Amino acid sequence: MSSPATAPPPPSNLRRIVAASLIGTTIEWYDFFLYGSAAALVFNKLFFPDSDPLVGTLLSFLTYAVGFAARPLGALVFGHYGDRLGRKKLLVLSLLLMGGATFAIGLLPTHATVGAAAPVLLTVLRLVQGFALGGEWGGAVLLVSEHGDAKRRGFWASWPQTGAPAGQLLATGVLSALTALMSDSAFGAWGWRIPFLLSGVLVAVGLWIRLSVDESPVFKAALARAEERKAAAAAAEKMPLVAVLRHHWRDVLIAMGARMAENISYYVITAFILVYAVTAADLSKQTALNAVLIASAIHFAVIPMWGALSDRIGRKPVYLVGAVGVGLWMFPFFALIDNRSFGSLLLAVTVGLIFHGAMYAPQAAFFSEMFATRMRYSGASIGAQFSSVAAGAPAPLIATALLENYHSSAPISLYVIAAALITVLAVVCAKETRHRDLAGIEATSEPDAPAVLPADARTA
């Protein structure tokens, strides 16, 4: 039975909440992935023109990785204030920061105009993007998770996760259309700016929708209880970060390990593939972009299916299917690309993203169910974003360096397989969470009390 504070909202209201989270995360990921695609296609020439082409790509991916370095800081700041002030306020701020930085990239002067200042400015704006995204993910998935009920939480919470392939789809689609309609010289001269400037329009739409939703009822109830305890005890509540590290350190480590294969495989499959397909397999940029475009659409469709399956059989089994699958797929993945046909490339990317979806879909509910409400934003964000520094941030950079040094895809496959083994170990060590009531966790695990789960959750 759900408590009054956690009773699921009417279907129409829940759909509006899901839509607000989905549209917001789509825009944020569009901005973030747009940079990754541009880093592979044009930034090496525009901002690092004095380097060897592959070295220029490495430098371009280095600025791409810088955005990941800022994500843990965003997780800490947004997590702290999201657990203190609410999810909605911080989600609005993250959208404004991300959209503003992306729009500004579209206005940047290149190396030919301002010299060394160009890559410096690019790096600064990439840091702002990473900071904003570090705070976006936790708030978006929690807003949905805390509005719904446990029976279908995996399904509903997976919809904000589809913002990643939707953003990838949108970013790749815009770039694919521009490269198809424009000459290489026109695209390199000014056409690459168009998708970045479009971000301004998308942010305005996303902001309008995101401002229309209510704050999480679970958070509002928890905040009221915390204020009552504070008034009764006349004592300050512990910082969410301190409470997370005290009561949920094991869950943070599990979340970090669970993200290794998910994060690394995704950026190898969607970002590094643009380099490998062109430089090693002699395929055109347009062919590679089209393959990622179609595969991202399928990725979008399968994520809610995996989320719904996690409601039926559990978060762990679905997650393990994805981790084991992506590890086993890496050698066939590159072998298919080496066939140098569009059909083989499409199959390689599509199957890889289907396995990725099995990890990504239950992740939102899985991580949300690990933490108490007044430390949930901090806990989920820290676990998710700190791992990105070691996982997603260097993934395209490491893959490109391995290709440069060994002239073979085998070391890259082994790199992803090692990440898959780490994720399998982390998920095996985790407890199944699908039966947990989010308010039930809160009842006995406030920031100033031991994190003790209800009996049904402990035995799940």
C-alpha positions in Angstrom: 0.0 0.0 0.0 1.2 3.5 -0.8 1.2 6.1 1.8 -0.8 9.3 1.2 2.4 11.1 0.5 3.4 8.7 -2.1 0.1 7.8 -3.8 0.6 7.9 -7.5 -0.7 11.0 -9.3 -3.5 10.7 -11.9 -2.2 9.2 -15.2 -2.5 12.6 -17.1 -0.5 14.4 -14.4 2.2 11.6 -14.4 2.5 11.8 -18.1 3.0 15.5 -18.0 5.7 15.0 -15.4 7.4 12.4 -17.5 7.1 14.6 -20.6 8.7 17.5 -18.7 11.6 15.4 -17.6 12.0 13.7 -21.0 12.0 17.0 -22.9 14.4 18.6 -20.5 16.9 15.7 -20.6 16.6 15.4 -24.4 17.7 19.1 -24.7 20.5 18.6 -22.2 21.8 15.5 -24.0 21.3 17.1 -27.4 23.7 19.9 -26.3 26.2 17.5 -24.7 26.2 15.0 -27.6 26.3 17.7 -30.2 29.7 18.7 -28.8 30.9 15.1 -29.0 29.9 14.7 -32.7 31.4 18.1 -33.6 34.6 17.1 -31.7 34.9 14.1 -34.0 34.0 15.9 -37.2 35.1 19.5 -37.3 36.6 20.8 -34.0 40.0 19.2 -34.7 40.3 21.4 -37.8 38.7 24.6 -36.4 40.3 24.8 -33.0 43.5 22.6 -33.3 44.5 23.2 -37.0 48.3 22.8 -36.5 48.1 19.2 -35.4 48.2 15.9 -37.3 44.6 14.9 -38.1 44.4 12.1 -35.6 46.3 14.1 -33.0 43.9 16.9 -33.6 41.1 14.5 -33.0 42.7 13.5 -29.7 43.0 17.1 -28.6 39.4 17.7 -29.6 38.3 14.7 -27.6 40.4 16.0 -24.7 38.2 19.1 -24.5 35.2 16.7 -24.8 36.5 14.8 -21.7 36.8 18.1 -19.8 33.0 18.3 -19.7 33.0 15.0 -17.8 35.5 16.4 -15.3 33.0 19.1 -14.3 30.1 16.6 -13.9 31.1 15.5 -10.4 31.2 19.1 -9.2 27.7 19.6 -10.7 26.5 16.5 -8.9 27.8 17.8 -5.6 26.4 21.3 -5.9 23.0 20.4 -7.5 22.7 17.3 -5.3 23.2 19.4 -2.1 20.7 22.1 -3.1 18.3 19.7 -4.7 18.1 17.8 -1.4 17.6 21.1 0.4 15.5 23.2 -1.9 13.8 20.7 -4.2 14.2 19.0 -7.5 12.3 21.4 -9.7 14.3 24.6 -9.0 17.6 22.9 -9.7 16.3 21.4 -13.0 15.4 24.8 -14.3 18.8 26.1 -13.5 20.6 23.2 -15.1 18.6 23.7 -18.3 19.5 27.4 -18.5 23.2 26.7 -17.9 23.5 24.0 -20.5 21.5 25.8 -23.1 23.4 29.1 -22.6 26.8 27.4 -22.9 25.8 25.5 -26.1 24.4 28.6 -27.7 27.6 30.4 -26.9 29.7 27.7 -28.6 27.8 28.5 -31.8 29.1 32.0 -31.5 32.8 31.2 -30.7 35.6 32.5 -32.9 37.9 29.8 -34.3 41.7 29.4 -34.1 42.0 31.2 -37.4 40.4 34.3 -35.9 41.7 34.5 -32.3 44.5 31.9 -32.1 45.1 30.0 -28.9 42.2 31.8 -27.2 39.7 29.8 -29.2 40.4 26.4 -27.7 40.5 28.0 -24.2 37.1 29.5 -24.7 35.8 26.2 -26.0 37.1 24.4 -23.0 35.5 26.9 -20.6 32.1 26.5 -22.2 32.5 22.7 -22.2 33.1 22.9 -18.4 29.8 24.8 -18.0 28.1 22.1 -20.0 29.5 19.3 -17.8 28.6 21.1 -14.6 25.0 21.5 -15.8 24.7 17.9 -16.9 26.1 16.7 -13.7 23.1 18.1 -11.9 20.5 17.4 -14.5 20.4 13.6 -14.5 19.7 13.1 -10.8 16.9 15.6 -10.6 15.2 14.5 -13.8 15.0 10.8 -12.9 14.0 11.6 -9.2 11.2 13.9 -10.2 9.6 10.9 -12.1 10.6 8.2 -9.6 9.2 10.1 -6.7 5.9 10.9 -8.4 5.1 7.3 -9.4 4.5 4.1 -7.5 6.8 1.1 -7.1 4.9 -1.3 -9.4 5.8 0.6 -12.6 8.6 2.8 -11.4 11.1 1.1 -13.7 9.0 1.8 -16.7 8.2 5.4 -15.9 11.7 6.3 -14.6 13.2 4.9 -17.8 11.5 7.6 -19.9 13.9 10.4 -18.8 16.6 7.9 -19.7 15.3 8.0 -23.3 16.4 11.6 -23.3 20.0 10.3 -24.1 19.2 8.5 -27.3 16.6 11.2 -28.2 19.3 13.9 -27.7 21.7 11.8 -29.7 19.1 11.3 -32.4 18.4 15.0 -32.6 22.0 16.0 -32.6 23.1 13.4 -35.1 20.0 14.1 -37.2 20.7 17.8 -37.5 24.4 17.2 -38.2 23.5 14.5 -40.8 21.1 16.8 -42.6 23.6 19.6 -42.7 26.4 17.5 -44.0 24.1 16.1 -46.6 22.9 19.5 -47.8 26.1 21.4 -47.5 29.5 21.1 -49.0 32.4 20.2 -46.6 33.8 23.7 -47.0 30.5 25.4 -46.1 29.9 23.2 -43.2 33.4 23.8 -41.8 33.2 27.5 -42.4 29.8 28.3 -40.8 27.3 25.4 -41.1 28.6 23.7 -37.9 27.3 26.7 -35.9 23.7 26.1 -36.8 22.9 23.1 -34.5 24.5 24.9 -31.5 22.5 28.1 -32.1 19.3 26.0 -32.4 19.8 25.1 -28.7 18.4 28.5 -27.8 15.0 27.6 -29.3 15.0 24.2 -27.7 15.8 25.6 -24.2 12.9 28.1 -24.4 10.5 25.2 -25.2 12.0 23.0 -22.4 11.9 25.8 -19.9 8.2 26.5 -20.5 7.3 22.8 -20.0 9.6 22.2 -17.0 8.1 25.2 -15.1 4.6 23.7 -15.4 5.3 20.7 -13.2 4.9 20.4 -9.4 7.6 19.5 -7.0 8.0 15.9 -5.9 5.4 15.0 -3.2 7.8 12.6 -1.6 10.4 15.4 -1.2 7.8 17.9 0.1 6.7 15.4 2.8 10.3 14.7 3.7 11.2 18.4 3.9 8.2 19.0 6.2 9.3 16.2 8.5 12.9 17.5 8.6 11.6 21.0 9.5 9.6 19.6 12.3 12.6 17.7 13.7 14.8 20.7 13.4 12.3 22.8 15.3 11.9 20.2 18.0 15.6 19.5 18.5 16.8 23.0 17.7 19.7 21.4 15.8 20.9 21.8 12.3 20.3 19.0 9.8 23.5 17.3 8.5 24.6 18.1 4.9 23.2 15.6 2.4 26.7 14.8 1.2 27.9 14.0 4.7 24.8 11.8 5.3 25.3 10.0 2.0 28.9 9.2 2.7 28.0 8.0 6.2 24.9 5.9 5.5 25.1 5.0 1.8 28.8 4.8 0.9 28.4 1.2 -0.2 25.5 2.2 -2.5 27.6 5.0 -4.0 30.4 2.5 -4.9 27.9 0.1 -6.4 26.4 2.9 -8.5 29.8 3.9 -9.7 30.8 0.4 -10.6 27.4 -0.2 -12.3 28.0 2.8 -14.6 31.5 1.7 -15.9 30.3 -0.6 -18.7 27.2 1.5 -19.5 29.2 4.7 -19.8 32.3 3.5 -21.6 30.4 1.3 -24.1 28.0 4.1 -25.0 30.7 6.6 -25.9 32.7 4.0 -27.8 29.6 3.0 -29.8 28.3 6.5 -30.5 31.2 9.0 -30.4 34.4 7.0 -31.2 32.6 5.2 -33.9 32.6 8.4 -36.0 36.4 8.3 -35.9 36.9 4.5 -36.4 34.4 4.2 -39.3 36.0 7.1 -41.2 39.8 6.6 -40.4 40.0 2.8 -40.1 37.1 1.4 -42.1 37.2 4.1 -44.9 33.5 4.9 -44.6 32.1 8.4 -45.1 31.1 10.7 -42.3 27.5 10.6 -43.7 27.4 6.8 -43.6 28.6 6.8 -40.0 26.2 9.5 -38.9 23.2 7.7 -40.6 24.0 4.5 -38.8 24.1 6.2 -35.4 21.0 8.1 -36.3 18.9 4.9 -37.1 20.4 2.9 -34.2 19.6 5.8 -31.8 15.9 5.6 -32.8 15.9 1.9 -32.0 17.7 2.6 -28.7 15.0 5.1 -27.8 12.3 2.5 -28.4 13.8 -0.3 -26.4 14.7 1.6 -23.3 11.1 1.7 -21.9 10.7 -2.0 -22.8 13.8 -2.8 -20.7 12.4 -0.5 -17.9 9.1 -2.4 -17.9 10.9 -5.7 -17.8 12.8 -4.6 -14.7 9.5 -4.1 -13.0 8.6 -7.7 -13.7 11.9 -9.6 -13.0 14.0 -7.0 -11.1 16.6 -4.3 -11.8 19.6 -6.6 -11.4 18.8 -9.3 -14.0 18.0 -6.8 -16.7 21.2 -4.8 -15.8 23.3 -7.9 -16.0 21.9 -8.9 -19.4 23.2 -5.5 -20.7 26.6 -5.7 -19.0 27.3 -9.2 -20.2 25.9 -8.6 -23.6 27.9 -5.5 -24.4 31.1 -7.2 -23.3 30.4 -10.2 -25.5 29.5 -7.9 -28.5 32.7 -5.9 -28.7 34.7 -8.2 -30.9 31.8 -8.8 -33.3 31.1 -5.0 -33.2 34.4 -4.0 -34.7 34.5 -7.1 -37.1 31.2 -5.9 -38.6 32.4 -2.4 -39.0 35.5 -3.7 -40.8 33.2 -5.2 -43.4 32.9 -1.6 -44.7 29.2 -1.8 -45.5 26.4 0.3 -44.2 24.3 -2.7 -43.2 27.1 -4.2 -41.1 27.8 -0.9 -39.5 24.2 -0.4 -38.7 23.9 -3.9 -37.2 27.0 -3.3 -35.1 25.8 -0.1 -33.6 22.1 -1.2 -33.1 22.9 -4.4 -31.2 25.5 -2.5 -29.1 22.9 0.1 -28.1 20.2 -2.5 -27.4 22.5 -4.1 -24.9 23.4 -0.6 -23.5 19.7 0.1 -23.1 19.4 -3.0 -20.8 21.8 -1.2 -18.4 20.5 2.3 -18.9 16.8 1.7 -18.6 16.6 0.3 -15.1 19.4 2.6 -13.9 17.1 5.5 -13.0 14.9 3.4 -10.7 17.7 1.3 -9.4 19.8 4.2 -8.2 16.8 6.1 -6.9 15.7 3.2 -4.8 19.1 3.0 -3.1 18.9 6.3 -1.2 16.7 8.1 1.3 14.7 11.1 0.1 16.7 13.8 1.8 19.9 12.5 0.4 18.6 10.9 -2.8 19.6 13.7 -5.2 23.1 13.8 -3.7 23.5 10.0 -3.6 22.2 9.2 -7.0 24.1 12.1 -8.6 27.4 11.4 -6.9 27.2 7.7 -7.8 26.3 8.4 -11.4 28.6 11.3 -12.1 31.8 10.5 -10.3 32.0 7.3 -12.3 31.8 9.4 -15.5 35.2 10.9 -14.9 36.8 7.4 -15.0 34.4 5.9 -17.6 32.7 8.1 -20.2 35.2 11.0 -20.0 38.3 9.3 -21.3 36.5 6.6 -23.4 36.7 8.2 -26.8 40.2 9.5 -25.9 41.5 6.1 -24.8 39.9 4.3 -27.8 41.5 6.8 -30.2 44.9 6.5 -28.5 44.7 2.7 -28.6 43.8 2.8 -32.3 46.7 5.2 -32.9 49.2 3.0 -31.0 48.2 -0.5 -32.0 46.4 0.1 -35.4 43.9 -2.5 -34.2 40.4 -2.6 -32.6 41.3 -5.6 -30.4 42.7 -3.5 -27.5 39.6 -1.3 -27.6 37.4 -4.4 -27.4 39.4 -5.6 -24.4 39.0 -2.2 -22.8 35.2 -2.4 -23.0 35.2 -6.0 -21.8 37.2 -5.0 -18.7 34.6 -2.3 -17.9 31.8 -4.9 -18.3 33.5 -7.2 -15.8 33.6 -4.3 -13.2 29.9 -3.6 -13.8 28.9 -7.3 -13.4 30.8 -7.5 -10.1 29.1 -4.3 -8.8 25.6 -5.3 -9.8 26.1 -8.8 -8.3 27.1 -7.2 -5.0 24.0 -4.9 -5.0 20.6 -5.8 -3.4 17.5 -6.0 -5.5 15.5 -2.8 -5.0 12.4 -3.1 -7.2 10.0 -3.6 -4.2 11.2 -0.7 -2.2 8.9 2.2 -1.3 10.7 5.5 -1.6 8.9 7.0 1.3 9.4 3.9 3.4 13.2 4.3 3.0 12.8 7.9 4.1 10.8 7.0 7.2 13.8 5.4 9.0 16.8 6.9 7.1 16.7 10.7 7.3 20.1 12.5 7.1 20.4 12.5 10.9 19.3 8.9 11.4 20.7 5.4 10.4 19.7 4.3 7.0 17.6 1.3 7.9 15.3 -0.1 5.2 11.8 -1.5 5.8 11.6 -5.3 6.2 10.2 -5.9 2.8 13.0 -3.9 1.1 15.7 -5.7 3.1 14.5 -9.1 2.0 13.7 -8.2 -1.6 
